[in-house]
Amino acid sequence: MTSWVNKLNAYIEQANSSLQKGNRNDASIDMAKASELLFIEAKKTTDSKAKKKIVLQASQLLETSLMLRGEIKSKQLSHDQQNSYKSKIPNQLKHAENFQSAKDNDENEKPEFSRGTTLKFADVAGLEEVKETLMQRVVLPFRFPDKLAFYGLKSGGGMLFYGPPGTGKTLLAKAVAGELGLPFYLIKSSEILSQYYGQSTKNLAELFEQARNESIGACVFFDEIDSIAKKRTDETHGATLQVLTQLLQELDGVNGRSEKIVFLAATNTPWTLDEAILRPPRFCEKCYVPLPDEPARFAMFEIGLKNCPIDPDLDFNNLVIKCNGLSGADIINICERAKLIPFTEAIQTGIDRPVNANDFKKAMQNIKPSVSNELQKKYNNW
């Protein structure tokens, strides 16, 4: 990381620390220093797109500095106001010629969120109990709201998938969307979190707005939700709190929760989540996604070796037993490593042959379960 980025982060950390202590003046000074640093770097940058982003962040930090000083009441700094403050903070503002145009252009650009492909439950190997749970708690209530009301039932909150990594949580989310026939928003933290002040909360608001505007509804899936909904502590920064607060408000709904949207989320570390995110009507429904059982592991080997020549003497049942305790991702990785061995030989010798048991023996060397017994107990206790 370059020295100026380190210095920028230090200024922002100092400002956040001062804010937590209630010292607005010191926070304002550090925000102004960070702003000046960015304006200087923007002037050096030749890439127009990068320059625009740097200028925007510098401008946002400058606005925040002025707000903390009490110079302006809200984050709105017009061109005339910019000129009027030159005498008060000249070092920061002398670099801001492109401030308003960059800000206006950025506000007109809407963030684009990933639209994942969908599946059906039949496409997901194993996990029959989990799929049955999702059918009862998510799919059927969404499909038959009238029947739900007739029996005095209420639609549940969002569904949280938790469990070891590589067990198929994302596949299950895609399958829920596919069973419901809904557009699927696969949201990663990188699409929400931004280095620019206030932009993360704007991204969240835009995500929910886009989902609400889907005519038939939508399935919104937050992958690794712990990255934006960790437990609050005394050391939690203001920007992090803003994102969590925005997420809670959007899940609740400004005018009530939208029945057209299905909210799903996944985490490998559920114990790190803020308690508020687990309360109704947010992610109060929880679904443990375990390591694959024997039938699931057998199906995963079939998937991993699909369209690949296989030695007829290869014993799938023996592979299934040897892979007890491995995740689905581990099994697919073993299949890929096994297939690479005859592939490489074929390139070198010109002779094709099927994948055999010896290939799998080599592929499984040094493979350790991605989930320890201690971690498994932690999931069970949660």
C-alpha positions as CSV (number, residue, x, y, z in Angstrom):
1,M,0.0,0.0,0.0
2,T,1.4,3.4,-1.0
3,S,2.5,5.9,1.7
4,W,-0.2,8.5,0.9
5,V,-2.9,5.8,1.3
6,N,-1.5,4.9,4.7
7,K,-1.5,8.6,5.7
8,L,-5.1,8.9,4.4
9,N,-6.3,6.0,6.5
10,A,-4.5,7.4,9.5
11,Y,-6.3,10.7,9.2
12,I,-9.7,9.0,8.9
13,E,-9.0,6.6,11.8
14,Q,-8.0,9.7,13.9
15,A,-11.2,11.5,12.9
16,N,-13.4,8.5,13.8
17,S,-11.6,8.2,17.1
18,S,-12.2,11.9,17.9
19,L,-15.8,11.6,16.9
20,Q,-16.3,8.7,19.3
21,K,-14.8,10.8,22.1
22,G,-17.2,13.7,21.1
23,N,-14.4,16.0,19.9
24,R,-15.9,17.4,16.7
25,N,-13.2,20.0,16.2
26,D,-10.3,17.6,16.1
27,A,-12.3,15.3,13.8
28,S,-13.0,18.2,11.5
29,I,-9.3,19.0,11.3
30,D,-8.3,15.4,10.4
31,M,-11.1,15.2,7.8
32,A,-9.9,18.4,6.2
33,K,-6.3,17.0,6.1
34,A,-7.5,13.8,4.5
35,S,-9.5,15.9,2.0
36,E,-6.4,18.0,1.1
37,L,-4.3,14.9,0.6
38,L,-6.8,13.4,-1.8
39,F,-7.2,16.6,-3.8
40,I,-3.4,16.7,-4.3
41,E,-3.3,13.0,-5.4
42,A,-6.2,13.7,-7.8
43,K,-4.2,16.4,-9.4
44,K,-1.3,13.9,-10.0
45,T,-3.6,11.2,-11.5
46,T,-3.8,11.0,-15.3
47,D,-6.6,8.4,-15.4
48,S,-9.8,10.4,-15.7
49,K,-12.0,7.7,-14.1
50,A,-9.7,7.4,-11.1
51,K,-9.3,11.1,-10.8
52,K,-13.1,11.5,-10.7
53,K,-13.4,9.0,-7.8
54,I,-10.6,10.6,-5.8
55,V,-12.1,14.0,-6.3
56,L,-15.5,12.8,-5.2
57,Q,-14.1,11.2,-2.0
58,A,-12.1,14.3,-1.2
59,S,-15.2,16.4,-1.6
60,Q,-17.2,14.2,0.6
61,L,-14.6,14.4,3.3
62,L,-14.5,18.2,2.9
63,E,-18.3,18.4,3.3
64,T,-18.0,16.3,6.5
65,S,-15.3,18.6,7.9
66,L,-17.5,21.6,7.3
67,M,-20.5,19.9,8.9
68,L,-18.5,19.1,12.0
69,R,-17.4,22.8,12.1
70,G,-21.0,23.8,11.9
71,E,-20.4,25.7,8.6
72,I,-23.2,23.8,6.8
73,K,-26.2,22.0,8.2
74,S,-26.3,19.1,5.7
75,K,-24.1,17.5,3.1
76,Q,-24.9,20.0,0.4
77,L,-22.1,22.3,-0.8
78,S,-22.9,24.4,-3.8
79,H,-20.3,26.1,-6.0
80,D,-21.0,29.4,-4.4
81,Q,-20.6,27.9,-0.9
82,Q,-17.3,26.4,-2.1
83,N,-16.0,29.8,-3.1
84,S,-17.2,31.4,0.2
85,Y,-15.2,28.9,2.3
86,K,-11.9,29.4,0.4
87,S,-10.7,32.0,3.0
88,K,-11.5,29.6,5.9
89,I,-9.8,26.4,4.6
90,P,-7.8,27.5,1.6
91,N,-5.4,24.5,1.5
92,Q,-8.2,22.1,1.0
93,L,-10.4,24.1,-1.5
94,K,-7.7,25.4,-3.8
95,H,-7.5,21.9,-5.3
96,A,-11.3,21.4,-5.8
97,E,-12.0,23.0,-9.2
98,N,-13.7,19.8,-10.4
99,F,-15.7,19.2,-7.2
100,Q,-19.2,19.9,-8.2
101,S,-19.1,18.3,-11.7
102,A,-17.6,15.1,-10.3
103,K,-20.2,14.9,-7.5
104,D,-23.1,15.5,-9.9
105,N,-21.9,12.9,-12.3
106,D,-21.4,10.3,-9.6
107,E,-24.9,10.9,-8.2
108,N,-26.4,10.2,-11.6
109,E,-24.6,6.8,-11.8
110,K,-26.6,3.9,-10.2
111,P,-24.6,1.0,-8.8
112,E,-25.0,-2.3,-10.6
113,F,-25.7,-5.4,-8.5
114,S,-24.9,-9.0,-9.5
115,R,-27.8,-11.0,-11.0
116,G,-27.0,-14.6,-10.3
117,T,-28.2,-17.5,-12.2
118,T,-30.9,-19.7,-10.6
119,L,-31.3,-23.4,-10.0
120,K,-33.9,-25.8,-8.7
121,F,-33.7,-28.0,-5.6
122,A,-33.2,-31.0,-7.9
123,D,-29.9,-29.4,-9.0
124,V,-28.5,-29.3,-5.5
125,A,-26.8,-32.6,-4.4
126,G,-28.0,-34.0,-1.0
127,L,-29.2,-31.7,1.8
128,E,-32.7,-33.2,1.6
129,E,-33.7,-32.1,5.1
130,V,-32.4,-28.5,4.4
131,K,-34.4,-28.4,1.1
132,E,-37.5,-29.6,2.9
133,T,-37.1,-26.9,5.5
134,L,-36.8,-24.2,2.8
135,M,-39.8,-25.5,1.0
136,Q,-42.0,-25.3,4.1
137,R,-40.7,-22.0,5.5
138,V,-39.9,-20.0,2.4
139,V,-41.2,-21.4,-0.9
140,L,-44.7,-22.5,0.0
141,P,-45.5,-19.4,2.2
142,F,-44.4,-17.2,-0.7
143,R,-46.4,-19.2,-3.3
144,F,-49.6,-19.4,-1.2
145,P,-50.1,-16.2,0.8
146,D,-53.9,-16.7,0.9
147,K,-53.6,-20.2,2.4
148,L,-51.1,-18.8,4.9
149,A,-53.6,-16.2,6.0
150,F,-56.5,-18.7,6.1
151,Y,-54.7,-20.8,8.7
152,G,-53.7,-17.7,10.7
153,L,-50.0,-18.0,9.8
154,K,-47.7,-15.1,9.1
155,S,-44.9,-15.1,6.6
156,G,-41.6,-15.6,8.3
157,G,-38.7,-13.2,8.3
158,G,-35.6,-13.6,6.3
159,M,-33.7,-16.9,6.2
160,L,-30.1,-17.1,7.4
161,F,-28.0,-20.0,6.2
162,Y,-25.1,-20.8,8.5
163,G,-22.5,-23.6,8.6
164,P,-19.1,-24.5,7.4
165,P,-17.6,-23.0,4.2
166,G,-18.1,-24.9,1.0
167,T,-21.4,-26.7,2.0
168,G,-23.6,-25.2,-0.7
169,K,-25.3,-22.2,1.0
170,T,-25.1,-20.1,-2.2
171,L,-26.4,-23.0,-4.3
172,L,-29.4,-23.2,-1.9
173,A,-30.1,-19.5,-2.3
174,K,-30.1,-19.8,-6.1
175,A,-32.4,-22.8,-5.8
176,V,-34.9,-20.9,-3.7
177,A,-35.0,-18.1,-6.3
178,G,-35.4,-20.7,-9.0
179,E,-38.2,-22.5,-7.3
180,L,-40.0,-19.2,-6.8
181,G,-39.2,-17.9,-10.4
182,L,-37.8,-14.7,-9.0
183,P,-35.0,-12.4,-10.1
184,F,-31.9,-13.3,-8.0
185,Y,-29.7,-10.6,-6.5
186,L,-26.4,-12.2,-5.3
187,I,-25.0,-9.5,-3.1
188,K,-21.4,-9.5,-2.0
189,S,-19.9,-7.0,0.5
190,S,-17.7,-5.5,-2.2
191,E,-20.9,-4.3,-4.0
192,I,-22.1,-2.5,-0.9
193,L,-19.0,-1.3,1.0
194,S,-17.3,1.8,-0.4
195,Q,-14.2,3.8,0.6
196,Y,-16.2,6.9,-0.1
197,Y,-17.9,8.5,2.9
198,G,-21.6,7.8,2.9
199,Q,-21.6,5.8,-0.3
200,S,-22.1,2.4,1.4
201,T,-25.5,3.4,2.8
202,K,-26.5,4.9,-0.5
203,N,-25.6,1.6,-2.2
204,L,-27.8,-0.3,0.3
205,A,-30.7,2.0,-0.3
206,E,-30.3,1.6,-4.0
207,L,-30.2,-2.2,-3.8
208,F,-33.5,-2.3,-1.9
209,E,-35.1,0.2,-4.2
210,Q,-34.2,-1.8,-7.2
211,A,-35.5,-5.0,-5.6
212,R,-38.8,-3.3,-4.6
213,N,-39.3,-2.1,-8.2
214,E,-39.2,-5.7,-9.6
215,S,-42.7,-6.3,-10.9
216,I,-42.9,-9.9,-9.7
217,G,-40.8,-9.6,-6.6
218,A,-37.2,-10.5,-6.0
219,C,-34.9,-12.9,-4.1
220,V,-32.1,-10.9,-2.4
221,F,-29.2,-13.0,-1.0
222,F,-26.5,-11.4,1.1
223,D,-23.4,-13.6,0.9
224,E,-21.1,-13.4,3.9
225,I,-23.5,-11.0,5.7
226,D,-21.2,-10.9,8.7
227,S,-19.0,-8.4,6.7
228,I,-21.7,-5.8,7.0
229,A,-23.6,-6.9,10.1
230,K,-21.0,-7.7,12.8
231,K,-21.7,-7.3,16.5
232,R,-21.4,-3.7,17.7
233,T,-18.6,-3.0,20.2
234,D,-17.1,0.2,21.7
235,E,-14.5,0.1,18.9
236,T,-17.0,0.0,16.1
237,H,-16.5,2.9,13.7
238,G,-19.2,5.3,12.8
239,A,-19.2,4.3,9.1
240,T,-19.7,0.7,10.1
241,L,-22.6,1.6,12.4
242,Q,-24.2,3.6,9.6
243,V,-24.2,0.6,7.2
244,L,-25.7,-1.7,9.9
245,T,-28.4,0.8,10.8
246,Q,-29.3,1.3,7.1
247,L,-29.5,-2.5,6.6
248,L,-31.8,-2.9,9.6
249,Q,-34.1,-0.1,8.5
250,E,-34.3,-1.4,4.9
251,L,-35.1,-4.9,6.1
252,D,-37.9,-3.6,8.3
253,G,-39.2,-1.5,5.4
254,V,-40.0,2.2,5.5
255,N,-43.7,1.5,5.0
256,G,-43.7,-2.1,6.3
257,R,-41.9,-5.1,5.0
258,S,-42.5,-5.9,1.3
259,E,-44.1,-9.3,0.8
260,K,-42.7,-9.4,-2.7
261,I,-39.1,-9.8,-1.6
262,V,-37.5,-12.9,-0.2
263,F,-34.5,-12.1,1.9
264,L,-31.7,-14.7,2.3
265,A,-28.3,-14.5,3.8
266,A,-25.3,-16.7,4.5
267,T,-22.5,-16.7,7.0
268,N,-19.7,-19.1,8.1
269,T,-19.5,-17.3,11.5
270,P,-23.0,-16.7,12.8
271,W,-21.7,-16.0,16.3
272,T,-20.1,-12.8,15.0
273,L,-23.5,-11.3,13.8
274,D,-25.1,-8.4,15.6
275,E,-28.1,-9.6,17.6
276,A,-30.4,-7.0,16.0
277,I,-30.0,-8.7,12.6
278,L,-31.4,-11.9,14.0
279,R,-34.6,-10.4,15.4
280,P,-38.0,-10.5,13.6
281,P,-38.8,-9.6,10.9
282,R,-35.2,-9.6,9.8
283,F,-33.2,-12.9,9.7
284,C,-35.1,-14.6,12.5
285,E,-35.4,-17.9,10.5
286,K,-32.1,-19.9,10.7
287,C,-31.1,-22.9,8.7
288,Y,-28.0,-25.0,9.4
289,V,-26.3,-26.2,6.3
290,P,-24.1,-29.2,7.4
291,L,-21.2,-31.0,5.8
292,P,-22.5,-33.5,3.1
293,D,-23.7,-36.9,4.2
294,E,-22.8,-40.1,2.3
295,P,-25.6,-39.7,-0.4
296,A,-24.6,-36.1,-0.9
297,R,-20.9,-36.9,-1.2
298,F,-21.8,-39.7,-3.8
299,A,-23.8,-37.2,-5.8
300,M,-21.0,-34.6,-5.6
301,F,-18.5,-37.1,-7.1
302,E,-20.9,-37.8,-9.9
303,I,-21.1,-34.0,-10.5
304,G,-17.4,-33.6,-10.3
305,L,-16.7,-36.3,-12.8
306,K,-19.5,-35.5,-15.2
307,N,-18.4,-35.6,-18.9
308,C,-15.1,-37.2,-17.9
309,P,-13.9,-40.7,-18.9
310,I,-13.8,-42.9,-15.7
311,D,-12.1,-46.2,-15.1
312,P,-14.9,-48.8,-14.6
313,D,-13.0,-50.2,-11.6
314,L,-13.2,-46.8,-9.8
315,D,-15.1,-47.5,-6.5
316,F,-17.3,-44.4,-5.8
317,N,-18.4,-45.9,-2.4
318,N,-14.8,-46.1,-1.3
319,L,-14.2,-42.5,-2.2
320,V,-17.3,-41.4,-0.3
321,I,-16.1,-43.2,2.8
322,K,-12.6,-41.7,2.6
323,C,-14.1,-38.1,2.1
324,N,-16.1,-38.2,5.3
325,G,-15.8,-34.8,7.0
326,L,-15.0,-32.9,3.8
327,S,-17.1,-30.2,2.4
328,G,-18.7,-30.2,-1.0
329,A,-16.1,-27.7,-2.2
330,D,-13.3,-30.0,-0.9
331,I,-14.8,-32.9,-2.9
332,I,-15.1,-30.9,-6.1
333,N,-11.5,-29.7,-5.6
334,I,-10.3,-33.4,-5.3
335,C,-12.1,-34.3,-8.5
336,E,-10.4,-31.4,-10.4
337,R,-7.0,-32.5,-9.1
338,A,-7.6,-36.1,-10.0
339,K,-8.7,-35.2,-13.6
340,L,-5.6,-33.0,-14.1
341,I,-3.3,-36.1,-13.7
342,P,-4.4,-38.0,-16.8
343,F,-4.9,-34.7,-18.6
344,T,-1.2,-33.8,-18.1
345,E,-0.1,-37.3,-19.1
346,A,-2.1,-37.1,-22.3
347,I,-0.4,-33.8,-23.2
348,Q,3.0,-35.3,-22.6
349,T,2.5,-38.8,-24.1
350,G,-0.3,-38.3,-26.6
351,I,-2.2,-41.2,-25.0
352,D,-5.6,-40.6,-23.4
353,R,-6.8,-42.7,-20.5
354,P,-9.7,-42.5,-18.0
355,V,-9.4,-41.2,-14.4
356,N,-8.6,-44.1,-12.0
357,A,-8.4,-44.8,-8.3
358,N,-4.6,-44.1,-8.3
359,D,-5.3,-40.6,-9.5
360,F,-7.7,-40.0,-6.6
361,K,-5.1,-41.4,-4.2
362,K,-2.6,-38.8,-5.4
363,A,-5.3,-36.0,-5.5
364,M,-6.3,-36.7,-1.8
365,Q,-2.7,-36.4,-0.5
366,N,-2.3,-33.5,1.9
367,I,-6.0,-32.8,1.7
368,K,-7.3,-31.9,5.2
369,P,-10.9,-31.3,6.2
370,S,-11.7,-27.6,6.0
371,V,-13.8,-27.9,9.2
372,S,-12.1,-29.0,12.4
373,N,-14.0,-30.9,15.1
374,E,-13.7,-27.8,17.4
375,L,-15.4,-25.7,14.7
376,Q,-18.1,-28.3,14.1
377,K,-18.9,-28.2,17.9
378,K,-19.1,-24.5,17.7
379,Y,-21.8,-24.7,15.0
380,N,-23.7,-27.3,16.9
381,N,-23.7,-25.1,20.1
382,W,-24.8,-22.0,18.2
